[in-house]
Amino acid sequence: MKGYIPEKLYKKILGCMPVFCVDLVVRHYSNYKGQYGVMLFKRTYEPSKNEWFVAGGRVLWGEKMEKAVHRKALEEIGMKVKIIKRIGTYEPIFDKNKQGTRGGTHNITVGFLVEPIGKINLSLNKEYSDWKVIWKPDNKLPKYVKDLIKDSEVFK
């Protein structure tokens, strides 16, 4: 696919510059509960292995952010989404990465609040092992995820 970087080159890039990403706060409404929650996904590899996290990832060369949001939702969780709003810009720095290169990962990330289009029928890729919905803020989440959810105002 156009814009993908070969693994060897990507490892080199991770060691010398930030990576531009989009992350998705997936808002889910429960008719039963009568409220909104946030869908989280359990990561299978670094950064944040075995942590509950939001879906998202790298923007490809020539790809607009909004297009990347839709692509990442389909690729990672098998879901079509509607963008509600842009939440903000973040700069998470992780001490580890999937590739195992020195220095971890430095991301420049734009967060988006999204919601599913149609019936939810998740299809997680290999990056995630499980999913859940939280119905209130959770202090056990990684700081970056807590900040992103707080700024999304889902629990306002």
N, C-alpha and C positions, 0 to 999 in steps of 0.2 A: 504494500500500500504506500502511496506517495506520502512522504514526510517521515516515515519510520527511519530510525537510525540503527545501523548495524550494531549488535551487542558490544563488540570490541571498541568501537568509536564512542558509544554511549558511556561505557565505563570510564573512558578518558575524560569525557565532558564532565561527568559527575565529580571528578577530582579537581576541576579547575573553574567551574562557573555554576551559577544558579540555574535551575530548570524552571521554566514557566508552566504552570499547571492551573487547572480548574478543579474545584471540589464542590460536591453537591450535598446540601442539606435536603434530604427527601422528606417532605412534610406528608404525613398520612392522617386522614380523617377517619375516625371510628364512629359509625352511627350508633353502635352499642354504647360506647363511652360518652358520645356527644362532645368529643374534643379532638384536637390535633395532637399527634405525636411525631416523633422523628425516627426514621428508620436508620439503624446502624448495622454495620457489617464487620464480622470478625476476620481480621487479616491473617493470612497464612504465612507471610514472609515479611522481612524488614522493608522499610522502617515500620515500627510499631507492630511487630509480629505478636499474634495472640491478643491484640487489643481491639476493642470496639471502636470503629472508625467510620468516617463518611466515605462514600465512593468518589472517585475522581482520579485525575492524573494529568499527564503531560499533554500540552497543546502541540499539535504537529505543525511543521513548516507550512505556511500558506493557509492554515486553518483559522477561522474566526473563533473567538471564545465561545459564542453561543452554539456554534456547530460542534465544538469539542464537548460541550455539556451533553448534547444529545448523543454523540458517539460514545462517550464514556459511560453514560447510563445504559446504553444498549450492550456495549462490550462487557462491562463489569457485572451488571446486575440484571441484564435482559429486560430492561424496562424502557418504555417510551415515556418521556416526561414533558411537562409544560414548565417553562421558566416563569417563576412568579416575580423574582427581583434579583438584582445583583446585591449581595450582602456587603462585600468589602474586599480589600486587598490585604493579604497576610504574608508573612515571611517565616514560615516554619523551617527550622534547621534541625535535622535529625542526626544523631551520632552513628547511625547504621543505615545501610541500604541493601536492597535485594541483590545487587551485584557483588557485594562484599569488598568494595573498594575502600581505600582509606578515606577518612573524613566524613563518611556518611552522605547526606543529601541536603542541599540548600535549595529550597523552593521559593519562588515568588508565585503566590497563588491568589486567584480571584475566586471568592466563594459565591455560590448561587443558591437561592432557595428555589426548589422545584417541587412539583407534585406529580404523581403518576397520572398517565392518560389511560383511561379505561380500567379494566379489571387487572388487579395485581397478579402476575404470574411470574415470579422471580426465577431467573436462571443465572446463578452466581458463576463467575469464571473462577479459575484456579487461585485467584488472589484472595478469595474469601471462602471460609468454611461454614459460615452460619450468618443468620441475620436476626434482628429483633427490633421491636418498636419500644422507645422509651416515652413515657407520658409526662415526665417532669425532668428538670435538670438533674444530672447525675455527676456528683463530684469525683467519682472514681475514673472518669474518662480522662484521656490525655488532655493537657491544658489547651492545646490548639483546637481540639474538637469541642471542648467546653466553650471556648471563646467564639468559635464559628456558630455554634448552636445559639448561644446567648445573643449574638449580633443578628441572627436570623429573625428573632422576635417571635418564634413559634410559641414559646411558653409565656408570652407577655400577658 
